Amino acid sequence: MRLHLLLLLALCGAGTTAAELSYSLRGNWSICNGNGSLELPGAVPGCVHSALFQQGLIQKEQ
């Protein structure tokens, strides 16, 4: 019973701490491949496919 109470208190405290954290995603983003030979501007929110399409490296499927 005591272990359950301690676990409950620990989880309640962890939830409030995690909710207070925030990270800004503003700024410049880039997308690069594994060996660094390709680097493109990226956006958040966004995806790799959007960045490749905007740079003319892939085409939309028909």
HTML snippet that shows the backbone in 3Dmol.js (N, CA, C, O; Angstrom):
<script src="https://3Dmol.org/build/3Dmol-min.js"></script>
<div id="view" style="width:600px;height:400px;position:relative"></div>
<script>
const pdb = `
ATOM      1  N   MET A   1       0.827  -1.193   0.000  1.00  0.00           N
ATOM      2  CA  MET A   1       0.000   0.000   0.000  1.00  0.00           C
ATOM      3  C   MET A   1       0.869   1.253   0.000  1.00  0.00           C
ATOM      4  O   MET A   1       0.598   2.206  -0.731  1.00  0.00           O
ATOM      5  N   ARG A   2       1.902   1.245   0.815  1.00  0.00           N
ATOM      6  CA  ARG A   2       2.786   2.409   0.908  1.00  0.00           C
ATOM      7  C   ARG A   2       3.518   2.629  -0.413  1.00  0.00           C
ATOM      8  O   ARG A   2       3.715   3.769  -0.833  1.00  0.00           O
ATOM      9  N   LEU A   3       3.919   1.543  -1.065  1.00  0.00           N
ATOM     10  CA  LEU A   3       4.603   1.644  -2.353  1.00  0.00           C
ATOM     11  C   LEU A   3       3.684   2.260  -3.400  1.00  0.00           C
ATOM     12  O   LEU A   3       4.124   3.081  -4.204  1.00  0.00           O
ATOM     13  N   HIS A   4       2.420   1.874  -3.395  1.00  0.00           N
ATOM     14  CA  HIS A   4       1.462   2.446  -4.341  1.00  0.00           C
ATOM     15  C   HIS A   4       1.300   3.943  -4.120  1.00  0.00           C
ATOM     16  O   HIS A   4       1.209   4.707  -5.081  1.00  0.00           O
ATOM     17  N   LEU A   5       1.263   4.363  -2.870  1.00  0.00           N
ATOM     18  CA  LEU A   5       1.114   5.781  -2.555  1.00  0.00           C
ATOM     19  C   LEU A   5       2.337   6.564  -3.022  1.00  0.00           C
ATOM     20  O   LEU A   5       2.199   7.649  -3.588  1.00  0.00           O
ATOM     21  N   LEU A   6       3.518   6.029  -2.793  1.00  0.00           N
ATOM     22  CA  LEU A   6       4.741   6.696  -3.245  1.00  0.00           C
ATOM     23  C   LEU A   6       4.792   6.787  -4.765  1.00  0.00           C
ATOM     24  O   LEU A   6       5.193   7.810  -5.320  1.00  0.00           O
ATOM     25  N   LEU A   7       4.388   5.725  -5.426  1.00  0.00           N
ATOM     26  CA  LEU A   7       4.365   5.721  -6.882  1.00  0.00           C
ATOM     27  C   LEU A   7       3.372   6.749  -7.409  1.00  0.00           C
ATOM     28  O   LEU A   7       3.671   7.468  -8.362  1.00  0.00           O
ATOM     29  N   LEU A   8       2.203   6.824  -6.802  1.00  0.00           N
ATOM     30  CA  LEU A   8       1.194   7.798  -7.205  1.00  0.00           C
ATOM     31  C   LEU A   8       1.704   9.225  -7.021  1.00  0.00           C
ATOM     32  O   LEU A   8       1.521  10.063  -7.904  1.00  0.00           O
ATOM     33  N   LEU A   9       2.332   9.507  -5.903  1.00  0.00           N
ATOM     34  CA  LEU A   9       2.875  10.846  -5.659  1.00  0.00           C
ATOM     35  C   LEU A   9       3.986  11.184  -6.652  1.00  0.00           C
ATOM     36  O   LEU A   9       4.077  12.320  -7.117  1.00  0.00           O
ATOM     37  N   ALA A  10       4.820  10.216  -6.973  1.00  0.00           N
ATOM     38  CA  ALA A  10       5.903  10.451  -7.934  1.00  0.00           C
ATOM     39  C   ALA A  10       5.349  10.760  -9.316  1.00  0.00           C
ATOM     40  O   ALA A  10       5.845  11.656  -9.999  1.00  0.00           O
ATOM     41  N   LEU A  11       4.325  10.025  -9.732  1.00  0.00           N
ATOM     42  CA  LEU A  11       3.734  10.263 -11.047  1.00  0.00           C
ATOM     43  C   LEU A  11       3.017  11.602 -11.113  1.00  0.00           C
ATOM     44  O   LEU A  11       3.065  12.274 -12.143  1.00  0.00           O
ATOM     45  N   CYS A  12       2.365  11.996 -10.055  1.00  0.00           N
ATOM     46  CA  CYS A  12       1.684  13.299 -10.035  1.00  0.00           C
ATOM     47  C   CYS A  12       2.692  14.430 -10.132  1.00  0.00           C
ATOM     48  O   CYS A  12       2.454  15.408 -10.839  1.00  0.00           O
ATOM     49  N   GLY A  13       3.788  14.316  -9.449  1.00  0.00           N
ATOM     50  CA  GLY A  13       4.835  15.340  -9.510  1.00  0.00           C
ATOM     51  C   GLY A  13       5.495  15.389 -10.865  1.00  0.00           C
ATOM     52  O   GLY A  13       5.840  16.470 -11.343  1.00  0.00           O
ATOM     53  N   ALA A  14       5.681  14.248 -11.496  1.00  0.00           N
ATOM     54  CA  ALA A  14       6.312  14.214 -12.822  1.00  0.00           C
ATOM     55  C   ALA A  14       5.421  14.866 -13.859  1.00  0.00           C
ATOM     56  O   ALA A  14       5.919  15.516 -14.778  1.00  0.00           O
ATOM     57  N   GLY A  15       4.115  14.706 -13.732  1.00  0.00           N
ATOM     58  CA  GLY A  15       3.184  15.297 -14.692  1.00  0.00           C
ATOM     59  C   GLY A  15       3.209  16.815 -14.667  1.00  0.00           C
ATOM     60  O   GLY A  15       3.155  17.447 -15.722  1.00  0.00           O
ATOM     61  N   THR A  16       3.289  17.408 -13.492  1.00  0.00           N
ATOM     62  CA  THR A  16       3.290  18.872 -13.425  1.00  0.00           C
ATOM     63  C   THR A  16       4.605  19.436 -13.924  1.00  0.00           C
ATOM     64  O   THR A  16       4.621  20.503 -14.538  1.00  0.00           O
ATOM     65  N   THR A  17       5.694  18.755 -13.681  1.00  0.00           N
ATOM     66  CA  THR A  17       6.992  19.241 -14.144  1.00  0.00           C
ATOM     67  C   THR A  17       7.070  19.187 -15.664  1.00  0.00           C
ATOM     68  O   THR A  17       7.541  20.134 -16.294  1.00  0.00           O
ATOM     69  N   ALA A  18       6.616  18.100 -16.252  1.00  0.00           N
ATOM     70  CA  ALA A  18       6.683  17.959 -17.706  1.00  0.00           C
ATOM     71  C   ALA A  18       5.788  18.976 -18.402  1.00  0.00           C
ATOM     72  O   ALA A  18       6.124  19.441 -19.491  1.00  0.00           O
ATOM     73  N   ALA A  19       4.668  19.327 -17.805  1.00  0.00           N
ATOM     74  CA  ALA A  19       3.748  20.277 -18.425  1.00  0.00           C
ATOM     75  C   ALA A  19       4.331  21.685 -18.458  1.00  0.00           C
ATOM     76  O   ALA A  19       3.923  22.495 -19.291  1.00  0.00           O
ATOM     77  N   GLU A  20       5.260  21.992 -17.587  1.00  0.00           N
ATOM     78  CA  GLU A  20       5.841  23.324 -17.518  1.00  0.00           C
ATOM     79  C   GLU A  20       6.947  23.526 -18.546  1.00  0.00           C
ATOM     80  O   GLU A  20       7.330  24.666 -18.807  1.00  0.00           O
ATOM     81  N   LEU A  21       7.466  22.466 -19.130  1.00  0.00           N
ATOM     82  CA  LEU A  21       8.537  22.574 -20.112  1.00  0.00           C
ATOM     83  C   LEU A  21       7.980  22.948 -21.469  1.00  0.00           C
ATOM     84  O   LEU A  21       6.945  22.430 -21.888  1.00  0.00           O
ATOM     85  N   SER A  22       8.661  23.845 -22.154  1.00  0.00           N
ATOM     86  CA  SER A  22       8.282  24.177 -23.525  1.00  0.00           C
ATOM     87  C   SER A  22       9.533  24.551 -24.302  1.00  0.00           C
ATOM     88  O   SER A  22      10.483  25.097 -23.742  1.00  0.00           O
ATOM     89  N   TYR A  23       9.528  24.256 -25.583  1.00  0.00           N
ATOM     90  CA  TYR A  23      10.650  24.544 -26.458  1.00  0.00           C
ATOM     91  C   TYR A  23      10.148  25.319 -27.666  1.00  0.00           C
ATOM     92  O   TYR A  23       9.128  24.968 -28.259  1.00  0.00           O
ATOM     93  N   SER A  24      10.856  26.352 -28.020  1.00  0.00           N
ATOM     94  CA  SER A  24      10.485  27.133 -29.194  1.00  0.00           C
ATOM     95  C   SER A  24      11.015  26.441 -30.446  1.00  0.00           C
ATOM     96  O   SER A  24      12.165  26.003 -30.479  1.00  0.00           O
ATOM     97  N   LEU A  25      10.182  26.343 -31.465  1.00  0.00           N
ATOM     98  CA  LEU A  25      10.591  25.761 -32.741  1.00  0.00           C
ATOM     99  C   LEU A  25      10.811  26.838 -33.791  1.00  0.00           C
ATOM    100  O   LEU A  25      10.989  26.533 -34.970  1.00  0.00           O
ATOM    101  N   ARG A  26      10.800  28.091 -33.367  1.00  0.00           N
ATOM    102  CA  ARG A  26      11.036  29.195 -34.295  1.00  0.00           C
ATOM    103  C   ARG A  26      12.500  29.213 -34.696  1.00  0.00           C
ATOM    104  O   ARG A  26      13.363  28.725 -33.965  1.00  0.00           O
ATOM    105  N   GLY A  27      12.763  29.764 -35.831  1.00  0.00           N
ATOM    106  CA  GLY A  27      14.137  29.861 -36.298  1.00  0.00           C
ATOM    107  C   GLY A  27      14.308  29.176 -37.633  1.00  0.00           C
ATOM    108  O   GLY A  27      13.335  28.748 -38.255  1.00  0.00           O
ATOM    109  N   ASN A  28      15.534  29.075 -38.065  1.00  0.00           N
ATOM    110  CA  ASN A  28      15.860  28.452 -39.352  1.00  0.00           C
ATOM    111  C   ASN A  28      16.113  26.964 -39.149  1.00  0.00           C
ATOM    112  O   ASN A  28      16.792  26.556 -38.207  1.00  0.00           O
ATOM    113  N   TRP A  29      15.554  26.162 -40.051  1.00  0.00           N
ATOM    114  CA  TRP A  29      15.703  24.716 -40.011  1.00  0.00           C
ATOM    115  C   TRP A  29      16.279  24.244 -41.336  1.00  0.00           C
ATOM    116  O   TRP A  29      16.066  24.863 -42.378  1.00  0.00           O
ATOM    117  N   SER A  30      17.002  23.155 -41.282  1.00  0.00           N
ATOM    118  CA  SER A  30      17.514  22.557 -42.515  1.00  0.00           C
ATOM    119  C   SER A  30      17.365  21.045 -42.428  1.00  0.00           C
ATOM    120  O   SER A  30      17.281  20.464 -41.346  1.00  0.00           O
ATOM    121  N   ILE A  31      17.334  20.435 -43.596  1.00  0.00           N
ATOM    122  CA  ILE A  31      17.227  18.986 -43.725  1.00  0.00           C
ATOM    123  C   ILE A  31      18.469  18.528 -44.466  1.00  0.00           C
ATOM    124  O   ILE A  31      18.811  19.092 -45.505  1.00  0.00           O
ATOM    125  N   CYS A  32      19.152  17.512 -43.949  1.00  0.00           N
ATOM    126  CA  CYS A  32      20.342  17.013 -44.647  1.00  0.00           C
ATOM    127  C   CYS A  32      20.330  15.488 -44.638  1.00  0.00           C
ATOM    128  O   CYS A  32      19.693  14.852 -43.798  1.00  0.00           O
ATOM    129  N   ASN A  33      21.062  14.921 -45.605  1.00  0.00           N
ATOM    130  CA  ASN A  33      21.148  13.463 -45.666  1.00  0.00           C
ATOM    131  C   ASN A  33      22.248  12.968 -44.726  1.00  0.00           C
ATOM    132  O   ASN A  33      22.936  13.766 -44.090  1.00  0.00           O
ATOM    133  N   GLY A  34      22.403  11.674 -44.647  1.00  0.00           N
ATOM    134  CA  GLY A  34      23.322  11.065 -43.695  1.00  0.00           C
ATOM    135  C   GLY A  34      24.776  11.445 -43.857  1.00  0.00           C
ATOM    136  O   GLY A  34      25.483  11.596 -42.860  1.00  0.00           O
ATOM    137  N   ASN A  35      25.250  11.604 -45.097  1.00  0.00           N
ATOM    138  CA  ASN A  35      26.667  11.918 -45.289  1.00  0.00           C
ATOM    139  C   ASN A  35      26.921  13.411 -45.469  1.00  0.00           C
ATOM    140  O   ASN A  35      28.064  13.822 -45.667  1.00  0.00           O
ATOM    141  N   GLY A  36      25.862  14.234 -45.402  1.00  0.00           N
ATOM    142  CA  GLY A  36      26.020  15.684 -45.468  1.00  0.00           C
ATOM    143  C   GLY A  36      26.199  16.250 -46.857  1.00  0.00           C
ATOM    144  O   GLY A  36      26.495  17.437 -46.997  1.00  0.00           O
ATOM    145  N   SER A  37      26.028  15.439 -47.896  1.00  0.00           N
ATOM    146  CA  SER A  37      26.229  15.936 -49.259  1.00  0.00           C
ATOM    147  C   SER A  37      25.023  16.718 -49.782  1.00  0.00           C
ATOM    148  O   SER A  37      25.120  17.372 -50.821  1.00  0.00           O
ATOM    149  N   LEU A  38      23.894  16.661 -49.080  1.00  0.00           N
ATOM    150  CA  LEU A  38      22.690  17.374 -49.493  1.00  0.00           C
ATOM    151  C   LEU A  38      22.107  18.081 -48.277  1.00  0.00           C
ATOM    152  O   LEU A  38      21.834  17.451 -47.255  1.00  0.00           O
ATOM    153  N   GLU A  39      21.919  19.393 -48.394  1.00  0.00           N
ATOM    154  CA  GLU A  39      21.301  20.166 -47.320  1.00  0.00           C
ATOM    155  C   GLU A  39      20.294  21.129 -47.929  1.00  0.00           C
ATOM    156  O   GLU A  39      20.619  21.889 -48.841  1.00  0.00           O
ATOM    157  N   LEU A  40      19.062  21.090 -47.414  1.00  0.00           N
ATOM    158  CA  LEU A  40      17.968  21.900 -47.938  1.00  0.00           C
ATOM    159  C   LEU A  40      17.337  22.698 -46.810  1.00  0.00           C
ATOM    160  O   LEU A  40      17.388  22.280 -45.653  1.00  0.00           O
ATOM    161  N   PRO A  41      16.738  23.847 -47.132  1.00  0.00           N
ATOM    162  CA  PRO A  41      15.976  24.548 -46.103  1.00  0.00           C
ATOM    163  C   PRO A  41      14.729  23.745 -45.745  1.00  0.00           C
ATOM    164  O   PRO A  41      14.095  23.150 -46.617  1.00  0.00           O
ATOM    165  N   GLY A  42      14.388  23.731 -44.486  1.00  0.00           N
ATOM    166  CA  GLY A  42      13.208  23.012 -44.025  1.00  0.00           C
ATOM    167  C   GLY A  42      12.297  23.937 -43.247  1.00  0.00           C
ATOM    168  O   GLY A  42      12.632  25.096 -43.004  1.00  0.00           O
ATOM    169  N   ALA A  43      11.153  23.424 -42.862  1.00  0.00           N
ATOM    170  CA  ALA A  43      10.183  24.211 -42.113  1.00  0.00           C
ATOM    171  C   ALA A  43       9.544  23.362 -41.029  1.00  0.00           C
ATOM    172  O   ALA A  43       9.398  22.149 -41.181  1.00  0.00           O
ATOM    173  N   VAL A  44       9.166  24.004 -39.940  1.00  0.00           N
ATOM    174  CA  VAL A  44       8.441  23.343 -38.862  1.00  0.00           C
ATOM    175  C   VAL A  44       7.144  24.098 -38.675  1.00  0.00           C
ATOM    176  O   VAL A  44       7.209  25.294 -38.391  1.00  0.00           O
ATOM    177  N   PRO A  45       5.967  23.500 -38.809  1.00  0.00           N
ATOM    178  CA  PRO A  45       5.778  22.097 -39.162  1.00  0.00           C
ATOM    179  C   PRO A  45       6.029  21.868 -40.645  1.00  0.00           C
ATOM    180  O   PRO A  45       5.846  22.776 -41.457  1.00  0.00           O
ATOM    181  N   GLY A  46       6.434  20.698 -40.988  1.00  0.00           N
ATOM    182  CA  GLY A  46       6.703  20.326 -42.366  1.00  0.00           C
ATOM    183  C   GLY A  46       7.221  18.907 -42.421  1.00  0.00           C
ATOM    184  O   GLY A  46       7.284  18.217 -41.404  1.00  0.00           O
ATOM    185  N   CYS A  47       7.591  18.473 -43.616  1.00  0.00           N
ATOM    186  CA  CYS A  47       8.135  17.129 -43.755  1.00  0.00           C
ATOM    187  C   CYS A  47       9.209  17.131 -44.840  1.00  0.00           C
ATOM    188  O   CYS A  47       9.339  18.089 -45.602  1.00  0.00           O
ATOM    189  N   VAL A  48       9.956  16.070 -44.895  1.00  0.00           N
ATOM    190  CA  VAL A  48      11.042  15.942 -45.861  1.00  0.00           C
ATOM    191  C   VAL A  48      10.503  15.995 -47.285  1.00  0.00           C
ATOM    192  O   VAL A  48      11.108  16.620 -48.156  1.00  0.00           O
ATOM    193  N   HIS A  49       9.368  15.341 -47.526  1.00  0.00           N
ATOM    194  CA  HIS A  49       8.804  15.324 -48.880  1.00  0.00           C
ATOM    195  C   HIS A  49       8.464  16.735 -49.360  1.00  0.00           C
ATOM    196  O   HIS A  49       8.698  17.065 -50.522  1.00  0.00           O
ATOM    197  N   SER A  50       7.920  17.561 -48.486  1.00  0.00           N
ATOM    198  CA  SER A  50       7.596  18.944 -48.860  1.00  0.00           C
ATOM    199  C   SER A  50       8.853  19.721 -49.223  1.00  0.00           C
ATOM    200  O   SER A  50       8.862  20.466 -50.203  1.00  0.00           O
ATOM    201  N   ALA A  51       9.904  19.554 -48.448  1.00  0.00           N
ATOM    202  CA  ALA A  51      11.161  20.257 -48.716  1.00  0.00           C
ATOM    203  C   ALA A  51      11.765  19.801 -50.041  1.00  0.00           C
ATOM    204  O   ALA A  51      12.244  20.631 -50.814  1.00  0.00           O
ATOM    205  N   LEU A  52      11.751  18.504 -50.315  1.00  0.00           N
ATOM    206  CA  LEU A  52      12.289  17.991 -51.576  1.00  0.00           C
ATOM    207  C   LEU A  52      11.469  18.477 -52.764  1.00  0.00           C
ATOM    208  O   LEU A  52      12.031  18.812 -53.807  1.00  0.00           O
ATOM    209  N   PHE A  53      10.153  18.518 -52.621  1.00  0.00           N
ATOM    210  CA  PHE A  53       9.283  19.000 -53.690  1.00  0.00           C
ATOM    211  C   PHE A  53       9.527  20.482 -53.958  1.00  0.00           C
ATOM    212  O   PHE A  53       9.625  20.889 -55.116  1.00  0.00           O
ATOM    213  N   GLN A  54       9.624  21.280 -52.925  1.00  0.00           N
ATOM    214  CA  GLN A  54       9.839  22.717 -53.094  1.00  0.00           C
ATOM    215  C   GLN A  54      11.170  23.027 -53.766  1.00  0.00           C
ATOM    216  O   GLN A  54      11.294  24.048 -54.442  1.00  0.00           O
ATOM    217  N   GLN A  55      12.156  22.173 -53.594  1.00  0.00           N
ATOM    218  CA  GLN A  55      13.458  22.369 -54.229  1.00  0.00           C
ATOM    219  C   GLN A  55      13.521  21.753 -55.627  1.00  0.00           C
ATOM    220  O   GLN A  55      14.550  21.848 -56.296  1.00  0.00           O
ATOM    221  N   GLY A  56      12.429  21.120 -56.074  1.00  0.00           N
ATOM    222  CA  GLY A  56      12.386  20.527 -57.403  1.00  0.00           C
ATOM    223  C   GLY A  56      13.111  19.199 -57.522  1.00  0.00           C
ATOM    224  O   GLY A  56      13.436  18.770 -58.629  1.00  0.00           O
ATOM    225  N   LEU A  57      13.368  18.544 -56.403  1.00  0.00           N
ATOM    226  CA  LEU A  57      14.098  17.278 -56.427  1.00  0.00           C
ATOM    227  C   LEU A  57      13.188  16.067 -56.589  1.00  0.00           C
ATOM    228  O   LEU A  57      13.652  15.001 -56.992  1.00  0.00           O
ATOM    229  N   ILE A  58      11.908  16.212 -56.283  1.00  0.00           N
ATOM    230  CA  ILE A  58      10.929  15.159 -56.534  1.00  0.00           C
ATOM    231  C   ILE A  58       9.695  15.800 -57.152  1.00  0.00           C
ATOM    232  O   ILE A  58       9.495  17.011 -57.065  1.00  0.00           O
ATOM    233  N   GLN A  59       8.872  14.963 -57.777  1.00  0.00           N
ATOM    234  CA  GLN A  59       7.639  15.441 -58.401  1.00  0.00           C
ATOM    235  C   GLN A  59       6.449  14.820 -57.692  1.00  0.00           C
ATOM    236  O   GLN A  59       6.565  13.770 -57.060  1.00  0.00           O
ATOM    237  N   LYS A  60       5.302  15.478 -57.804  1.00  0.00           N
ATOM    238  CA  LYS A  60       4.073  14.915 -57.250  1.00  0.00           C
ATOM    239  C   LYS A  60       3.657  13.716 -58.077  1.00  0.00           C
ATOM    240  O   LYS A  60       3.836  13.688 -59.294  1.00  0.00           O
ATOM    241  N   GLU A  61       3.093  12.716 -57.391  1.00  0.00           N
ATOM    242  CA  GLU A  61       2.557  11.560 -58.113  1.00  0.00           C
ATOM    243  C   GLU A  61       1.282  11.963 -58.829  1.00  0.00           C
ATOM    244  O   GLU A  61       0.524  12.800 -58.340  1.00  0.00           O
ATOM    245  N   GLN A  62       1.050  11.365 -59.988  1.00  0.00           N
ATOM    246  CA  GLN A  62      -0.159  11.683 -60.750  1.00  0.00           C
ATOM    247  C   GLN A  62      -1.212  10.646 -60.549  1.00  0.00           C
ATOM    248  O   GLN A  62      -2.300  10.752 -61.116  1.00  0.00           O
TER     249      GLN A  62
END
`;
const viewer = $3Dmol.createViewer("view");
viewer.addModel(pdb, "pdb");
viewer.setStyle({}, {cartoon: {color: "spectrum"}});
viewer.zoomTo();
viewer.render();
</script>
